[in-house]
Amino acid sequence: MRRLRVALVFGGNSTEREVSLASGQEVARALSPDLYEVSRYDPPRDLARLIADAPSLDVAFPLLHGRGGEDGSIQGFLNLLGLPYVGSGVLASAQCMDKRATKNIYRQSGLPVAPDALLSQKELSPQEALEIAAREIGFPLALKPVDQGSSVGLSILFGPEEWPGALQRAWDASPLALAEKYLAGREFSVPVLESAAGATSLPPIEIVPAPGRVFFDYAAKYEPGESREICPAPLAPDETAAIGELAIRAHLALGCRGLSRTDFILTEEGFRLLETNTLPGFTAGSLYPLSARAYGLSLPELLGKLFAFALEAPPDFSSAPARA
């Protein structure tokens, strides 16, 4: 049997480059050389080689986190090459990278979210932005860049005295910031795995930041000992069913394909959706493979399912070159 020819695309030049490198290395280690012929590509230096190799490749896995990977850029590039790939297409990727667009789609689909306000660096002074946030949201609130992942630039503010530094951090990462009502409660994440038979929610994960951390920030996600991830999450059966259904509804409403992971807060009023990630991490400590293991899928088995669906349901290649 011929080995599947897989292109792992990882690294990139976003703020999440190191996480992407770790994801790519972990996936490469999990792919048996008896079953897969693996080629590695780092976009800042390898795009020309990927173009040359594309006719001889079967499928790509873009393990690029942040801008250039989750925003539809690499997906459009792979579309032009006619190369099937794991994960969502251009539109769904771009929508999910834009937190305000994501929340608008959630609302249109009847999915519960926190109130928010969009703050443009080009249109508002810091004082005007503060007045809008205080009037429309109130404190405490969460402030984040619209189009960054891994909690880059995210702050939780309990009063206006924290505003100048937090707004500058958000605007340094993106010219658009999103102020959201701060939701106190337990934090969860739910992966979705899609096959030809439909979308399935994997076991939910509860994220418990270390004592002293207010929220699941970048350090809590990637530094050992800064958080605990409990999977399956200690939820009642009806809560597990409810959060799984919400994750699938978000996946479908956003047009995601293959895989996604949606983050939630459980408040006194019920679950509230925070955001959906179209290319979740695949590092040794990442949430998506953790949940898959709890579901009964090893990393090699999970990757096999992702590749199979990418080949069964590729994007529209109507304008792409013919494949070898």
ABEGO torsion letter per residue (X at the ends): XBBBBBBBBBGEABAAAAAAAAAAAAAAAABBAAABBBBBBBAAAAAAAAAAAAAABABBBBABBEBGAAAGAAAAAAAAAGBBBBEBBAAAAAAAABAAAAAAAAAAAGBBBBBBBBBBAAABBAAAAAAAAAAAAEOBBBBBBAABBGGBGBBBBABAAAAAAAAAAAAAABABBBBBBBBBEBBBBBBBBBBAAEBBBBBBBBBBBBBGBABBBAAAAABBGABBBBOBBBBBAAAAAAAAAAAAAAAAAAGBBGBBBBBBBBBAAEBBBABBBABBBABAABAAAAAAAAAGBBAAAAAAAAAAAAAABBBBAAABBBBX
